[in-house]
Structures are given as C-alpha cells and as structure tokens.
C-alpha cells in the first residue's frame, strides 16, 4: 500500500496550519458559528491537514507528548499477560481476536504480539490482531511497524467490518481524542462556546442555544457551580460503544485513558475544565491557535463511559488507577525479572516504576474493564458512582 503524497500532511507544518485555518474560515462563513466539536474534529482529523493525519511521529521525545507505550515495552508486556489470563478464563478458544481501536503507530500492538509470541505460543497460534483505523496514512505506518507479525494482523477502517466470536477490545488513549462540546455557565444559564471569525481570526463566541442532548447533560451538573465555569461534553460516546460491542459475540473490553469519575470531573474548583493542547511537550489551553499543529484533548468521564457500556449489555468488571492495575497483573512477571537482574530486565523494572509512579502516569491514568459475562463487583460500581438503577439498565 502506498501513500498519496498529495494527501498527507505537508512537510512544513505552518503551511498546513494556514490551509486548515482557511478551510475552517470557509466553514464558519457558511455556518457561522460552528460548534467547538466541529472545530476539534477538523483540527484533529481533517483528511489532509488534521493533526492525526500528519504522517509523522507525534508520541515520545521527538513528538508532542508521552504515553505509557512510549515509556517502553513494559506496558505492552503486562497487557499481554492480562490478555493471556483472559484467554485461559475462556477455556482456550482456538480462534481468539484482539481488536485495538486508535492504535497510533502500532507500537502497542507490536509490544503485545512480541510478548505473546515469545511467552504464550499457544495463544499466538490462536489469535488474530485487528486494528481499526480510518486514516490511510496511519494504517500504512501501522502496517510497517507490524511487518514481523503481518500474518496475524488485520487492518480495518470501521468496526462494522469485524464480526467474530471471542476476544478482547482494547483502546489506549482513544476516548480522550473524541471531539467535545465546550460549555460555559454565564449568569446561571449554560451556553455553548462556539467558534467564529473576528477580524479574520478564529475566536470563541457564546450561544445559549443547546441541543436536547446538551440540555439533558447540563441538567445533571452540580447546581452550585461558579459563574464563568467551563467544562466539556463528549457526544457520540453511546454510538461508539454500540459499534464496539457488536464486533464480538463474547468479549472483554480494556479501556485505558486519563480522566475522572463524574463527581470529581465536575467539581466546582475545576473552573476551566480539562481541555488541553500539546505541542513539543508544552501544554496550553488555546485550541484556536495553530490548529492542526498540536494535539487537542479532554479527560474522560469514566462514569459516563461505564453507563454507556451498561446500556449495551456489558458488565463492569474492574475500574482502578493504572498503578493498581499494572501492579496486580505484573506480580509474577516482575518476580521473574528480579531473579535475573540483567541490564534489560533492570530497564523493564525502571519502566514499570515510571508507569506506576503516583505523581505521574500511575494515578493520572485509569483502566476500565467490562465483559459480556456477568461479574459485576459492588466496590467497582461504587467507585464509578453507578447506582443500582443504572446497573439494571
């Protein structure tokens, strides 16, 4: 598969930003104003000029931000051990499917497959690793990354292309990149923060017009929030979960991301919300400046996510910090490393410490697991602020 050089992100990033700004200006002139959700969608996913279609490395030291995957292979190795455990719990099905959504450059898939091939050869024989990616330049990068496992890889553009029996649906930092609406409380009335043009520059504007979905969301927010309070709402999550849960007849999902439960997300002290931009490892809160050049993201409301899974016949089986999750599933593997402290094993232990450190990734990231098999844990439901009526949906 070859990439059309006319359709990838221009080598000079500033040129692409100017082209994207011109495109957005045309959208505003036709539909003034546009929702922030529409702006964010184009800034991240425009086919030619969006941030994620740039065709370059945006993760790691040379990119704009770090992820658990960019720390090293430790993260994928621990997930491989967890996947093997889930496969054995299903009594070793001879055909097993791992489906990763939002796989970036394919590095996590590579780390998982390398570990499974080396440590769990029976599982490696049984599995197919599916990646869903609608951006062609990114699919090409993934294909190159996974060359050594090409017989195990199946690339797709949509969840509708997959219909299998048993497996795991995995995502790492996917939901935070779903476009969001921005909302602001002004004089006791919720407004949308939309995007318009002022003197030919992209600027924010407020409108009190809310869709029924946004109105229903604001009705469930705390009543004592201060004037000027800003937050986000992520639409389309229910549709995403519906598509996700239809790919496998019996499945287990693992969702890894940074975020909060509902009460922590919408605390009165979080006056500017969680929307952030990242460029060359510098964070800002100015998404309208240099669109397409930097990542735009917002934290995940894990209560909202869990409720969506419950509505689509999945059961909540686990929710914890990344630190707790990795420590739980890495115990035996870590003991084996400590028995042979080679330079490589020492390096893996240092990676584990970074991934679980309480002031960085260990507590910022959380992991939610769900399953088609009933196994709800009352403590987990309580952590996610899920009441019995939600559980029965």
C-alpha positions as CSV (number, residue, x, y, z in Angstrom):
1,X,0.0,0.0,0.0
2,X,1.4,3.4,-1.0
3,X,0.6,6.8,0.4
4,X,-0.6,9.5,-2.0
5,X,2.0,12.2,-1.3
6,X,-0.6,14.9,-2.2
7,X,-2.9,13.8,0.6
8,X,-0.5,13.6,3.6
9,X,0.2,16.4,6.0
10,X,2.6,18.9,4.3
11,X,6.2,18.7,5.4
12,X,6.1,22.4,6.5
13,X,3.6,22.3,9.4
14,X,2.9,26.0,9.3
15,X,1.7,25.7,5.7
16,X,-0.7,23.0,6.8
17,X,-1.9,25.2,9.6
18,X,-2.6,28.1,7.2
19,X,-4.5,25.8,4.9
20,X,-6.6,24.4,7.8
21,X,-7.3,27.9,9.1
22,X,-8.5,28.8,5.6
23,X,-10.8,25.7,5.5
24,X,-12.2,26.5,8.9
25,X,-12.8,30.1,7.9
26,X,-14.9,28.9,4.9
27,X,-16.9,26.6,7.2
28,X,-17.6,29.5,9.5
29,X,-18.6,31.8,6.7
30,X,-21.1,29.2,5.6
31,X,-22.4,28.2,9.0
32,X,-21.4,30.9,11.5
33,X,-20.8,30.0,14.2
34,X,-19.6,26.4,14.2
35,X,-19.6,24.2,17.4
36,X,-16.3,23.6,19.1
37,X,-16.9,19.9,18.5
38,X,-16.8,20.5,14.7
39,X,-13.7,22.7,15.0
40,X,-11.9,20.0,17.1
41,X,-12.9,17.3,14.6
42,X,-11.4,19.2,11.7
43,X,-8.3,20.2,13.7
44,X,-7.5,16.6,14.6
45,X,-8.9,14.5,11.7
46,X,-9.1,16.7,8.5
47,X,-8.1,14.3,5.7
48,X,-5.2,16.5,4.5
49,X,-4.4,18.9,7.3
50,X,-5.5,17.4,10.6
51,X,-3.2,16.7,13.5
52,X,-3.5,12.9,13.3
53,X,-3.2,12.7,9.5
54,X,0.2,14.4,9.5
55,X,2.1,11.1,8.9
56,X,4.8,11.8,11.4
57,X,5.8,10.7,14.9
58,X,3.7,12.6,17.5
59,X,4.5,10.5,20.5
60,X,7.7,10.3,22.5
61,X,10.7,12.6,22.8
62,X,10.6,13.7,19.2
63,X,6.8,14.2,19.3
64,X,4.4,16.3,21.4
65,X,3.6,14.1,24.3
66,X,4.4,10.9,26.1
67,X,2.2,7.9,26.5
68,X,2.5,4.7,28.5
69,X,3.6,3.0,25.3
70,X,6.4,5.4,24.6
71,X,7.9,4.6,28.0
72,X,9.0,1.3,26.6
73,X,7.8,-2.3,26.0
74,X,6.9,-2.9,29.7
75,X,3.3,-1.6,29.2
76,X,2.5,-3.9,26.3
77,X,4.2,-6.8,28.1
78,X,1.9,-6.6,31.1
79,X,-1.2,-6.2,28.9
80,X,-0.1,-9.4,27.1
81,X,0.0,-11.2,30.4
82,X,-3.5,-9.9,31.2
83,X,-4.8,-11.0,27.7
84,X,-3.4,-14.5,28.2
85,X,-5.2,-14.7,31.6
86,X,-8.5,-13.7,29.9
87,X,-7.9,-16.2,27.1
88,X,-7.4,-19.0,29.6
89,X,-10.6,-18.0,31.5
90,X,-12.5,-18.5,28.3
91,X,-11.1,-22.1,28.2
92,X,-8.5,-21.5,25.4
93,X,-10.7,-20.8,22.4
94,X,-8.8,-21.9,19.2
95,X,-9.8,-18.7,17.5
96,X,-9.3,-15.5,19.5
97,X,-9.4,-11.9,18.5
98,X,-7.7,-8.8,19.9
99,X,-9.2,-5.6,18.5
100,X,-7.4,-2.4,19.1
101,X,-9.0,0.9,18.3
102,X,-6.9,4.0,17.9
103,X,-3.6,2.2,17.6
104,X,-1.5,5.2,16.7
105,X,1.7,3.9,15.1
106,X,1.1,0.3,16.1
107,X,3.8,0.1,18.8
108,X,1.5,-1.2,21.5
109,X,0.3,-4.0,19.2
110,X,3.9,-4.8,18.4
111,X,4.9,-5.0,22.1
112,X,1.8,-7.2,22.9
113,X,2.4,-9.5,20.0
114,X,6.2,-9.8,20.7
115,X,5.4,-10.9,24.2
116,X,2.7,-13.3,23.3
117,X,4.8,-14.9,20.6
118,X,7.7,-15.4,22.9
119,X,5.9,-16.3,26.1
120,X,2.5,-17.7,25.2
121,X,3.0,-19.5,21.8
122,X,-0.4,-21.4,22.0
123,X,-2.2,-18.1,22.3
124,X,-0.2,-16.6,19.5
125,X,-1.3,-19.5,17.2
126,X,-5.0,-18.9,18.1
127,X,-5.1,-15.1,17.8
128,X,-5.7,-12.5,15.1
129,X,-4.9,-8.9,15.9
130,X,-7.3,-6.4,14.4
131,X,-6.6,-2.7,14.2
132,X,-9.4,-0.2,13.3
133,X,-8.1,3.0,11.8
134,X,-9.9,5.2,9.3
135,X,-6.9,7.3,8.3
136,X,-5.0,5.7,5.4
137,X,-1.6,7.3,6.2
138,X,-1.8,6.0,9.8
139,X,-2.7,2.5,8.5
140,X,0.4,2.5,6.4
141,X,2.6,3.3,9.4
142,X,0.9,0.6,11.4
143,X,1.5,-1.9,8.6
144,X,5.2,-1.0,8.5
145,X,5.5,-1.3,12.3
146,X,4.0,-4.7,12.4
147,X,5.8,-6.3,9.4
148,X,7.2,-9.1,11.5
149,X,3.6,-10.2,12.5
150,X,1.9,-9.5,9.2
151,X,0.2,-12.9,9.1
152,X,-1.5,-12.1,12.4
153,X,-2.6,-8.6,11.5
154,X,-5.9,-7.5,10.0
155,X,-6.4,-3.8,9.3
156,X,-9.9,-2.2,9.1
157,X,-11.4,1.2,8.5
158,X,-14.6,0.6,10.6
159,X,-15.9,-1.6,13.4
160,X,-18.7,-2.8,11.0
161,X,-16.0,-4.8,9.2
162,X,-15.5,-7.2,12.1
163,X,-17.9,-10.0,13.3
164,X,-16.2,-12.7,15.4
165,X,-16.9,-14.9,18.4
166,X,-14.4,-14.5,21.2
167,X,-11.8,-11.8,22.0
168,X,-10.8,-8.6,23.6
169,X,-11.4,-5.0,22.6
170,X,-8.6,-2.7,23.6
171,X,-8.0,1.0,23.5
172,X,-5.3,3.2,24.9
173,X,-5.8,7.0,25.0
174,X,-8.6,6.8,22.4
175,X,-11.6,8.3,24.1
176,X,-9.8,11.5,25.2
177,X,-9.3,12.3,21.5
178,X,-13.1,12.2,20.7
179,X,-14.2,15.8,19.8
180,X,-16.1,17.5,22.6
181,X,-18.6,20.4,23.0
182,X,-17.5,23.2,25.2
183,X,-19.9,24.7,27.7
184,X,-19.8,27.8,29.9
185,X,-22.1,28.9,32.8
186,X,-23.0,32.5,32.3
187,X,-25.4,34.3,34.6
188,X,-26.9,31.0,35.8
189,X,-27.5,29.9,32.2
190,X,-25.5,27.3,30.3
191,X,-24.1,28.4,26.9
192,X,-22.2,26.7,24.2
193,X,-18.7,28.0,23.4
194,X,-18.7,28.1,19.6
195,X,-16.1,29.2,17.1
196,X,-16.5,32.3,14.9
197,X,-14.4,34.8,13.0
198,X,-13.5,38.2,14.4
199,X,-11.3,40.4,12.1
200,X,-10.4,37.2,10.2
201,X,-9.2,35.5,13.3
202,X,-10.7,32.4,14.9
203,X,-12.3,33.4,18.2
204,X,-14.8,32.0,20.7
205,X,-18.4,33.1,21.0
206,X,-21.2,32.1,23.3
207,X,-24.7,31.0,22.3
208,X,-27.5,29.9,24.7
209,X,-28.9,27.5,22.1
210,X,-28.4,24.0,23.3
211,X,-29.4,20.7,21.7
212,X,-31.7,18.4,23.7
213,X,-28.6,16.2,24.4
214,X,-26.6,19.1,25.8
215,X,-29.6,20.4,27.8
216,X,-30.0,17.0,29.4
217,X,-26.3,16.9,30.2
218,X,-26.3,20.3,31.9
219,X,-29.4,19.4,33.9
220,X,-27.3,16.7,35.6
221,X,-24.4,19.0,36.6
222,X,-24.0,20.3,40.1
223,X,-26.2,23.3,40.9
224,X,-23.6,25.3,42.9
225,X,-21.0,25.9,40.1
226,X,-19.5,29.4,39.9
227,X,-20.3,31.9,37.2
228,X,-18.0,31.5,34.2
229,X,-17.4,27.8,34.9
230,X,-16.3,25.9,31.8
231,X,-16.5,22.2,31.1
232,X,-16.8,19.7,28.2
233,X,-19.3,17.2,27.0
234,X,-18.4,14.3,24.8
235,X,-21.2,13.3,22.4
236,X,-21.3,10.2,20.3
237,X,-19.9,8.0,23.1
238,X,-23.0,5.8,23.2
239,X,-22.9,5.2,19.4
240,X,-19.2,4.3,19.7
241,X,-19.9,1.8,22.5
242,X,-22.8,0.3,20.4
243,X,-20.5,-0.3,17.5
244,X,-17.7,-1.6,19.8
245,X,-19.9,-4.2,21.5
246,X,-21.3,-5.6,18.2
247,X,-17.9,-6.8,16.9
248,X,-17.6,-9.9,19.2
249,X,-20.3,-12.2,20.5
250,X,-18.5,-12.8,23.8
251,X,-15.9,-10.1,24.6
252,X,-13.9,-8.4,27.3
253,X,-13.0,-4.7,26.9
254,X,-10.0,-2.9,28.3
255,X,-10.2,0.9,28.1
256,X,-7.1,2.9,29.2
257,X,-7.2,6.7,29.5
258,X,-6.8,9.6,31.8
259,X,-9.9,11.0,33.4
260,X,-12.2,11.2,36.4
261,X,-15.5,9.8,37.7
262,X,-18.5,12.2,37.4
263,X,-18.3,14.0,40.8
264,X,-14.5,14.6,40.5
265,X,-14.8,15.7,36.9
266,X,-17.4,18.4,37.6
267,X,-16.1,19.6,40.9
268,X,-16.6,23.4,41.5
269,X,-12.9,24.0,41.7
270,X,-12.3,22.7,38.1
271,X,-13.4,26.1,36.7
272,X,-11.7,25.8,33.3
273,X,-12.5,22.2,32.6
274,X,-10.0,19.7,31.3
275,X,-9.4,20.7,27.7
276,X,-5.7,20.9,26.9
277,X,-3.4,21.2,23.8
278,X,0.0,19.7,23.5
279,X,2.9,20.7,21.2
280,X,6.5,19.7,21.7
281,X,5.8,18.6,25.3
282,X,4.3,22.0,26.2
283,X,0.7,22.3,27.3
284,X,-1.7,25.2,26.7
285,X,-5.4,26.0,26.8
286,X,-5.6,27.8,23.4
287,X,-7.0,25.4,20.9
288,X,-7.8,28.1,18.3
289,X,-4.2,29.0,17.9
290,X,-2.3,26.9,15.3
291,X,-5.0,24.3,14.6
292,X,-3.6,21.1,13.2
293,X,-0.2,21.7,14.7
294,X,-1.0,20.5,18.2
295,X,-3.0,17.8,19.9
296,X,-6.3,18.7,21.5
297,X,-7.7,16.5,24.2
298,X,-10.1,16.4,27.1
299,X,-10.3,14.0,30.1
300,X,-12.7,11.1,30.1
301,X,-15.8,11.0,32.3
302,X,-15.5,7.3,33.3
303,X,-18.9,7.3,34.9
304,X,-20.4,8.4,31.5
305,X,-18.4,5.7,29.8
306,X,-19.4,2.9,32.2
307,X,-23.1,3.8,31.9
308,X,-22.8,3.5,28.1
309,X,-21.3,0.0,28.4
310,X,-24.1,-1.0,30.8
311,X,-26.7,0.2,28.3
312,X,-25.2,-2.1,25.7
313,X,-25.3,-5.3,27.8
314,X,-21.8,-5.2,29.2
315,X,-21.0,-5.7,32.8
316,X,-18.4,-3.6,34.7
317,X,-15.7,-6.0,36.0
318,X,-12.9,-3.6,37.0
319,X,-12.0,0.0,37.5
320,X,-8.8,1.3,39.1
321,X,-5.8,3.5,38.7
322,X,-3.1,2.4,36.2
323,X,-0.8,1.9,39.1
324,X,-3.1,-0.6,40.9
325,X,-3.9,-2.4,37.6
326,X,-0.3,-2.9,36.4
327,X,0.9,-3.9,39.8
328,X,-1.8,-6.5,40.1
329,X,-1.2,-8.1,36.7
330,X,2.6,-7.8,36.7
331,X,3.4,-9.6,40.0
332,X,4.7,-12.9,38.7
333,X,6.4,-11.3,35.8
334,X,8.2,-8.8,38.0
335,X,9.4,-11.6,40.3
336,X,10.9,-13.4,37.4
337,X,12.8,-10.2,36.3
338,X,14.1,-9.7,39.8
339,X,15.5,-13.2,39.9
340,X,17.7,-12.3,36.9
341,X,18.7,-8.6,37.1
342,X,20.2,-8.4,33.6
343,X,20.6,-4.9,32.1
344,X,17.5,-5.5,30.0
345,X,15.4,-6.7,33.0
346,X,16.6,-3.7,35.1
347,X,15.5,-1.4,32.3
348,X,12.0,-3.0,32.3
349,X,11.7,-2.6,36.1
350,X,12.6,1.1,35.7
351,X,9.8,1.4,33.0
352,X,7.4,-0.2,35.4
353,X,8.3,2.3,38.1
354,X,7.6,5.2,35.7
355,X,4.2,3.7,34.6
356,X,3.1,3.3,38.2
357,X,4.5,6.4,39.9
358,X,1.7,8.0,41.9
359,X,2.6,11.6,40.8
360,X,2.6,10.9,37.1
361,X,1.1,8.1,35.0
362,X,0.2,5.8,37.9
363,X,-2.7,7.9,39.2
364,X,-3.4,10.1,36.2
365,X,-4.5,7.1,34.0
366,X,-7.3,4.7,34.8
367,X,-8.3,1.4,33.4
368,X,-11.9,0.2,32.9
369,X,-12.7,-3.4,32.1
370,X,-16.1,-4.7,31.0
371,X,-17.3,-8.1,29.9
372,X,-20.3,-9.8,28.3
373,X,-20.1,-12.3,31.2
374,X,-21.9,-11.2,34.4
375,X,-19.4,-10.4,37.1
376,X,-20.2,-7.0,38.5
377,X,-18.2,-6.0,41.5
378,X,-20.1,-3.8,44.0
379,X,-16.9,-2.0,45.0
380,X,-16.2,-1.2,41.4
381,X,-19.7,0.1,40.8
382,X,-19.4,2.3,43.8
383,X,-16.1,3.7,42.6
384,X,-17.7,4.6,39.3
385,X,-20.7,6.2,41.1
386,X,-23.1,3.7,39.5
387,X,-26.3,3.1,41.3
388,X,-28.5,0.0,41.1
389,X,-31.0,1.5,38.6
390,X,-28.1,2.2,36.2
391,X,-26.9,-1.4,36.8
392,X,-30.2,-2.8,35.8
393,X,-30.5,-1.0,32.5
